[in-house]
């Protein structure tokens, strides 16, 4: 091309190639060379001044983007009957984008002027730029229910599955959504609330068999009493909220903060940026910025939003859905740090030296604009030399400095020695129908560890600041293991040929030494599981008892206020401590901190149990067609009624009942965590390798029943003792508790070493 490109040519190129938007990329695309580059630079500057482009470092990007969750107002149907909408939050200076509304069969009828909260999908090659899908109509919050549909000639009824629901709901013939008798359905209230008679409902989704995978998480939500419908007052409050302005805030919009999250993340509550410290007194040091969504700006103490967020305590995550702590208008829109959109934040600037030690920090209430929303995999690929179009322009100015700062933090972590438990996590992958397609190991990339270290550092900074300013807060507490559990771990280590020293103050470095000694041995899993079981459960408290696992004196949760109420409390404490406004921690909240700490510790455990039960049910459904197959695994728990096995392939936990261990009687030693055969002397303990046969898989309960095939590579032979069904059993030898533990440990050590 001999001529300079027109402005429309340049804008079209940038729209089609969002990852190649530097001046060099544009010049190369249009074959602009030599002195003509000066003229190209002039054109780009004019486009920037006209508002068609904004320059970020050395790249040009279209600023006219909408966040993925937006409030829209419906327009009248066009000549073809299509429905379009226009955005109510528009920050671009170019033409307003055209948004096509794509209704689903279950969506309510919408008319001109209706305001909706919608999820947007960007499209190209059409006469519109986005397709909108309804989340809900603003101003309405129909009551939701989950139940079993019972068909009748006039339509049918829904029998709710929620505990305490004693009323059926009537469904008209034209509101059944084709549901069949006995199906599990989701429905919403149809028509006004009746004071007398049965309420009416409209079915919005058919979930099929109540034991089917798609129904699993919904059942867990109701079983554990997790609130999943927002009251009208909460929705009204969220709908009235608008974007925060710059007043009273530091302007951080030109700082290239980026979010790094899982690829399927819907909300982004943390962003980061790093660069080398130019202070000559800190050679090789780094400056790290961590910006967190300013949820406290929207959720004020004592408000309906606040009461509901506290009631929930936290968001709950399932493989197929999320029960959020805050409504979509906040969690997916105003409080989410979407790319290219101004968002309120509380940011912390931290200076570290070349060895990763924090030298200083300061907090700022600001307004930021994310330079990019990236996922862990693409960031890691970029750092490893394979950047995609989106990461390429960010590699040198943004991504590389993040990894340089992380390298320093790794050195500080090695010195601090937090507990290094290496237990792989598994991720359940679902199809669109909700069926488990695979169970894969979660990748542990450096990109994950980078974000974790940045967040830990920011959490420490929050705790230290509030302590220094004598402002009450909620600490994240992880106490030392108790003496009895440590003694059990010490015995397990000893029987496996390792040592956990006595007579000294226990530190994480002692446990790490044990874990490292066992890492490449046959006992690695045993020592890891036993160490994990010896730990106390973390919780929230208004008093600071330190965090043993992280080897930190002071720790608070600051970095996830969209999904944890504890973080919102810390944000309010920071606002009060810095005098940033009237939305800080109130005197009433301070008086109730102990009560709040206990409550949100309980809601956290509730969510963990619901998530665990859901995963168990999904895994049981996944394995239900493999009954009779053999699997390898490890003993993960011992009980008086049998042993638990964690299967290697899926991470599912199954039960080896006593009857499946053989025909001899097994003595249960609760303190040594072993089962010992009365006739053969076979000792079964945590961490041993086993091969088992799947005898039963029950998706409704999530239960797996197993049969023992071999242990530590040797086929299990039934001992000469009586058949368990015959009523004859061996008798446990009488011995004192201390002798029992010693004998069990000695026997276990002998058997394990023999079979290694």
N, C-alpha and C positions, 0 to 999 in steps of 0.2 A: 504494500500500500504506500503510494507516494504522497498522498495528502494526509493532513492531520484528521483524526477522527472527530466527528461532531459530538456535541454534548449528549445527544440521544444515543449515539453509538457507544459512548463510554458508559452511560447508565445501563444500557442493555447488557454490555459485557459484565459489569459488576453484578447485575442481577443473576446472570447465568453462571458466573464463576465466583461465588462468594469467598472462596479460599485463595483467590489470586487477585488481590486488590491493591497491592503496593504499586507505587508509581512505576517501578521497574517491570512488574508484571503487565501493566497496562501498555507501557511503551513496547514491550516485546510482542504483545498480542497484535498491535497495530503497526509493527515494523517502524517505529519512530526512533530515529538515530541522530546522533550528533547534536547540532544546534537546535534541531526541532524539538528536543526534549524540553528546552526552556519554554517554548510555546505550549507544549503539553502541560507543563507545570502551571502555566497561567490559566489554562482551561479548567484544570482541577481545582485551582484556588477559587475561580468564579463559581464553579458548581458548589463548592463548600460554602461560599458567602451567600449563595442563593438558597441554601438550606437543603439542596438535593443530596449532599454528601456530608459526612462528618469525618474528620481526620482523627484517627487513633494511632498515635505513634507514627509508623510509616505506612499505614494502610488506610484505605478509604472504604467505608461501609455505608449501606443504606440505613439511615436512622429510622425509617418509617416501618417499624415492625410492631405488631401487637403481641402482648403476652399470651401464652397458650390458654389461660383462663381469663375471660373478659366479661364485663357487663355490656350488653347490647340493648338497643331499642329497636323493636320491630317496625319495619316500613310496610306500607300497603302492598298487596300483591301486584306484580307487574302484569303486562298484557298476556303473558303466557301462564299466569297463575303462580309463578315462583315467588317465594318469600325471601326478601333480603332484609338485612339489619345494619345499623350503623353503630360504631363503638362509642361509648360514652367517655372512655379514657383514651385520649389520642394525643400523643406527644410529638408526632411527626409534623413537619412543615410542608410536606408535599401533599398531593391529592389524597383524600381519605380513602382507604382501601374498601373495595366492595366485598361484602360478606354474604354468601348464600346460606340460608338456613335449611338444613336437611332434617326434616322431622322423621321420627320413628313412629311405628303404629301405635305405641302406647303413650306418646306425648299428648298432652292436652292441647286443645285448639288455641292458637295464638292469633291475636289481632293487632292492628296498627296501634302503636304506642305502648304495647306491652314491653316491660323490661325483663330481661332474662340473664341468668348467669350461664355462660356457654363455654364449651371447650372448643378451641379453634385448631384447624388443620390447614396449613399453608398449601396452596396448589399453584400450578403453573400451566400455561397454555390455555387458560380459560378467560372468560370475560369478567371473572371475579378472582380475588386474591386469596380468599379463605372460605372454608366450609365450616359451619357452626353446628355443634350438637348440643342439645339442651341438657344442662345439669338440673336446673329448676327455674320456674318462673319467680321472679322477685316479687315479694308481697304475698306469696302463698307458701305454705309449709304443710302439705297434707300429711296426716298421720300415716305412718307405715306399719305394716305387720307382716309376719311370716307365719305360715300355717299350712295345714293339710286341706286340700280342696275336696269337698263332698258334692258330687254332681246331683242335680235334680231336674225335673221337667221345666221349672221356672228359671233355671240358671244354676244356683247351688249355694253352698255355704263354705266359709273358711273357718276351720277350727284352729285357733292360734296355738303355737307350741310354747310360747313364753310362759314361764311360771307365774301363776296368779291371774292368768287371763281366763275368766270363766264365761265370757260371752262369745258366741259365734258371730261372724259377719256375713251379711247377706250379699250375694253377687247376682246381679241381673243377667239375663240370658245374653245380652249384647256386651257384657263386660268380663266374660270368662277368659278371653284371650286364647280360646281353644283348649283350655286346661282339661285334663282327664281326671276321673275320679281317683282319689288316693295320691295325687301328685302334690309335692311340696311347691308352694307358690309364694311369690312376693306380691304384695298388694298395697294399695293406698286408699285412703278414705275417699269415697265418692259422694259428693253432695254435702250439705251442712250437717253438723253434729246434732243428732237427735237426743232429746232428753228422755224420750220413751221409746221402747221398741229396740230392735237390734240395729246396730250401725250398718251402713252400706259400704261396699268396697269395690274397687276396680282392680283386677289382676294386671300387674305390670310385667311380671316375668315368671315363666314356668321353669322350675328347677328339677322336675322329673322325680325319680325315686328319691325318697327322703334319705336313703343311704348312698346316693350318688355323689361323686366328688364335688360337684359344684355347690352342693348343699352343706358340705362339711363345715366351712368356716361360719356360715350363718347359724348353724346349730350351736357351735361353740360360743358364739357371741351371746346367744340367749341362755345357754346353760350357765355361763359364768357371770351373767348379769352385767355385761358391758353395755353402757348406753350407746345406742347407734342412731338415734333420731334426735335432732336438735329441737328444743322448744321454739314456739313462734317468736317469743321475745328475743331469743338469741339470734335467730335468723334476721329479724327486723334490725337489730343493732348492727349486725355485720353488713347488711345491705345499705345502711345509712353511711357507712364509712367511705372515705375518699382518700386519694393519694396524699401523702404528706408533702408539705412544702419545705423550702429551704430555711424558713425563719427559725432562728435559734439553733441552727445546725452548721457543722463544718461542711464545706462543699468538697466532696471526695469524688465527684463525677468524672474527673479527668484521670483518676488513678485506675490503671488497668487491672482491677480486681477481677478474678474469674471464679466461677463455681465449678467444682469437680465432684460428681455424684454418680451413683449407679445409672446405667443407661435408661432404665425405666422410671427414674425418679420423677415425681410430679411436683414436688416442692423443693426449693433451694434456700436453706436458711443460713448457709455460711459461704463466704467468699474469701479468697486470700491473694496476697501479692507479696513478693520479696525482692530485695535488691541488695547489693553490696553496700556496706556502711562506708561513707566517704570520710568519716572522722579519723584523722591520722592516729588518734590515741587508741583506735580499735582495729588494728591491721587484721585483715582476713575475716572481719566480722560481718554480720548481716542485719538488715532491718526487715522484720516480718510484720505484715499487716493482716489481721483477721477481722473481717466485718461480719456481723451477725444481724439478722432481720430484727428490726425494732418492734417486736410484737407488743411491748408495753404501751406504745403510742396508741394502739387500737383497743387493747384489752385493759380497761381501767379497773382499779380495785373496787369491788362491790357491785360491778355492773352485771347484767345478765350473762354476758360473754364470760366474765370472770368466774361467776358461780358455776357455769357449765364446764368450763375448762378445769376448774379445781375438782369438780365432781368426777370427771373422767381421769384426771391425773396425768394422762399421757395418751399418745396415739397407740393403737394396737395394729400390728402388721401380720397379715396372713399371706399365703402364697398367691391368692387370687383377689385380695381386696385390702383396703386400709380403713380402719375406723378412726377418723381423725379427732384430735383434741379440739380443733377449731373448725368452723364452717369453711366450705370451699372458697367463699368470697375472700377470706383471709389467708387460709393455708395454701391455696393454689393460686392466689392472685396478689392481693395488696402486700402480704408479708413474704412473698416468694421473690427471691432476688433474680428475676428473669433477665435474660440477656437484653441489653440495650434499653432498659426501662428504669427511670429514676425510682429508687426505693429507699425508704428510711432504714437506718442501721445504727447499731452501736459498735464501734470499731476499737480495737486495741492495737497500738503500735508497740512492738517489742524489739529491743536491741539485744542481740546475742553476740558473744565473741566467737573466735575461730573454733573453739572447742564446744560450742553450743550452750554455754552457760548464759543465762539471762542476766543482763547488766542493768536494764531499766525497762519500764513500760509506762504507757499512758493511755487513758481511755478517752474516746471522742464520740459525741452524738452527731451523726452526720447524714448526708444524703449521697448515695452512691449510684453508679450505673454499671452493671456487670459488663465487662468487655466480651465475655463468652461464657456460654453454658456448655461445659465439656463433661465427658464421662471418663471413668478411671482407665478403661482400656485404650482409648484414643490418646490420652495424655501419656500413658506408659509407652505406647507405640512411638509417639513423637520423640520422647526422650531416648528411646532405643534406636533412633535413626530412621523411622518410617512414619513421618508425619502425614496426616491427611490434609486435604485442602483447608480445613478449618484451623488446624493446629500450626500449619507451616508459618504463617506470618507471626504467630505468637511464640514460636520456639525459642528464639534468641532473647527477645526482650522480657518474656514472662515465664515460660515453662522452665528453661534452664536455670534461672536464678532461684526458682522454688526448690529444685533438686539440690542446688548448691547449699542452700540454707538447711535443707533436710539432712545433708551429709554431716553438717556440724551438729545438728540435734541428735543424730545417731551416736556420735561420740559421747555426747552428754548422757544419753540413755545408757550406754555401755558402762559409764562410770557410776550412774545412779543404781543400776541393776534392778529394774522392776521385775516382777515374776514373769518368766518366759515359758509359759505353758504352750506346748505345740500340739494342740488337739484340732485336727482338721474339721472345718464346718462344711456341711453339705447344703446344697440349694435344690429345692423341689421345683422342677420346670413343668408348667402346665400347658396344655393345648387350649385353644379358644373355647372348647367345650368344657374345660375344667378338669380334664383327665390328666393324670401324671404321665408325662412322656419320658422323663428321665430324672435321675437323682445324681447331680454332679457335685464334685468338690468345688467349693468357693475358692476362686483364685485369690492369693494374697500377694498382690503386686506392690512394688515400691510406691506406686501412686496412692494405694490405700494407706500404707504406713506413713507416708508424708502427711496426708490430711490428719491422720490420728495424732501424730506428734505435734502438729500445729495446734490442733484443738486442745490437747493436754496442756500445752504451754499457755494458751489463752485462758483455760479454766483455772490454772494455778495463778495467773495474773489477777483474775477476778477475785479469787479468795484472798490473796495477799493485799489487794487494794482495800477491800472491805474490812479486813482485820485492822489495817493501818488507820483507816478512817473511823474505826469503832462503830461500824454499822452492822446491825444484826443481819444474818443471812442463813440460808440452809446449806450445810456442808454435805458433800458426798463422802460417806464414811465407810471404810473397810477395815474392820478390826483384825488384830492378830488372831491366828488360830488358837483355840484353847489347848490346854496342856494335855488333856486326854486324847484329843485328835492327833496331836503331834506324837504322842507315845505310840498310837496305832500306826502312824506313818513310819515312825522309826523302826518298829518291829517288822513291818512289811519290807522296808529297805534292807534290814539286817538279814531277813530270811532269803532275800534275793542276791545277797553278796555285796551290798552297798552299805554306806555309813552315813547317818545323819547325826552329827555330833551333839552331845548333851552338855549341860552345864554352861550355856552361854545365852545371851540375849538373841532370840531368833530374828534373823533378817532374811530378806528375799534372796540375798546372795548365797546363803546356806542352802536354800531350796534349789536355786539355779545350779549349784554345784552338784547336787544329787541328780537333778534332771539331765545335766550334761553327761555325768558319768554313766547314766543308763541309756543315753540317746541311741546308741548304735547296737544295743544288746537286745536279747529276746525279752527283756523286762521293761523296755521303754514304755509300752502302753500301760503296763501295770503301775509303774511309778508315776506316770502322768495322771492317770485316773485317780490314784490314791492321793496324790498331792492336791488335785482339784477338790476331792471330797473332804480334805482336811481344812479347806478354806471356809471362813465365815461368809455369809451373804452380805453384799453391800446394801446400804440403806441411807436414808436422809435423816439428818439431825441438826438441830440448832446449835449444838455444841460440837466442837472440833476434836475428833478422836483420831484424825489422820487417815491416810489411805495406805494400808499395808501392801496391797498388791502392786500399786504403782510406785511404792517407796517414796511417798510424798507426805510432808508434814501437814500441808493445807491443800484442800482440793474442793472445788465447787463446780456444779454444772452450769455453764454459761452459754454454750454454743448451739443449743437446739431448742429455742423457746417455742417454735411452731409445734413441736411434738412432746415437750416435757414441761409440766407446770413448775418444777423446781427451777428450771432455767429462767422462767418468767419472773419468779421471786427474786432471783439474783439480779436480773436486769433492773427491776424496780429498786433494789437496794443500791445499785450503782447510780441510778437516776437521783435517788435521795442523797447519796453521799456527795455527788458532784453539784447538787442544786440545779439540775437541768430542767425541772418543771414540777407540775403538781401531780404527775402520774407515777411518782415514786412509791416506795413501800410506806403504807399507812400505819399509824399507831395501832389500829385494830389488828392489822395483819401481824405486826410484831408480837402482840400479845398471844396470838394463836399459832405462832411458828411451830411449837412442839406438836400441836394437834395436826397442823398441815403436814409436817414431816411424816408422822405416822400414817396419815391417810394416803399420801402419794406413794409411800413405800408399799402400802397394801395394794394400791391400784397397779403398781408395777408388777407385783407378784401375780395379781389376777390376770394381767395381760400375758405374762410369761406362761402361766398354766393354760390359758386359752390357746396360745400359739403352739405350745407343746402338744396339747390334745389334738389340735387340727393337723399338725404334721404327722402325728401317729395314725390318724384316720386316713390321711392321704396315702401314707406308706402302706398301710394295710390293704387299701383298695388296689394299689399298684402291684402288690405281691399276691393278691387273692387268686390269680390264675396260675400261680407257680407253687401251689400246695403239692408237697411230695418232693420238691427239689431240694438239693443240698446246698448249704451256704457256709462260708467260713466266717468266723467272728472271734470276739474276745469276751470273757466273763467281765461284766461291768457292774454287777451287784450281787450280793448274797442276802437271802432272807430265809426265815425258818421254813417257808413253803417251797423253796427252790432257788434257782439262780437266774439272773438276767444276763442276756447276751446282746451285745451291740454287733450287728452284722456289718462286715467290711464293705460290702457293695453299696448299701443304701444308707447306713447309719441308723437303721431302724432298731428299736429295742424289742426283744422277744423274751418270753418266759420259758425257762426249762423247769417244769414242775417236778417235784420230788419223784413222781411216778415215772418220769422220763429219764431219770439218772441211772437206773438199774434196779435190780431186785433186792439189793441189800438196804439196810437202814443207814441213813446219813445223820450224823450228829451236827447240829448247828452251833457254832461258836460265834456269838454276836460280836465279841470284842476283837477277835482275830479276823472276823469277816471270812470264815471258811466253812465248808461242809466236809466232814470226814466220814468215809465209809467205815461202818462198824466191822465188816468182815475183811475187806481188802486193804484198808488203811489209805485208800485213795483220797487225796486232799484236793478239793476244788476251791480255788480262790480267785480274787479279782486279778484280771490281766492275762489269765491263761488263754492260749489259743485253742479254739474248738471248731469242730465241724458239726453242724446240726442239720436236721431235716425239718422243713417247715410242715408242721402237722395241721395248723389251722390259721386262717387269717380272717378277722371279723371287722370289716370296714366301719360298721356302725359304732363300735366301741374303740376301734384302733388296736385291738388286741392281737398279738401274734403268739401262738403256742408252738414250741419247738421240741424236737427229740434229739438227744445226745448221740452222736455217731462216734466221734473221737475227741480226745483231749491231748493237747501237746503232741499231735501226730500219731498217737497210739489208739487203736480201736478199744472202746470201752467194753469190757467183758463183765457180765453179771456175776456178782460174788455168790458164794455158796449159802448166803443167808436166806431167810424165808422170803417167799413171794409176798409182796406188799398186799396183794389181794387175799392172801391166806390168813392174815391176822397175826402171823409170827414175825417178830422183829428182833434184831440184835439189840443188846443193851449197851448204853454208853457207860464206859468205865468211870467210876467215881473218882474225882480228883478235885483239888482246890482250884479256884479261878486262875491264880497265877500259874499253877502247874499246867492247867489246860492251855493257856496262851502259849507257854513255852513249848509244850509238846506239839501244838498245832503248827507253830512257826518252824520247829525242827523238822516235823514231818513234811511240811510244805516245801521247805528248802531241799530236803532229800529227794522228794518226788520230782520237783521241778528240775533240779540239776541232772537227775538220772535221764530225764526225757529231753533235755536241751539238745 
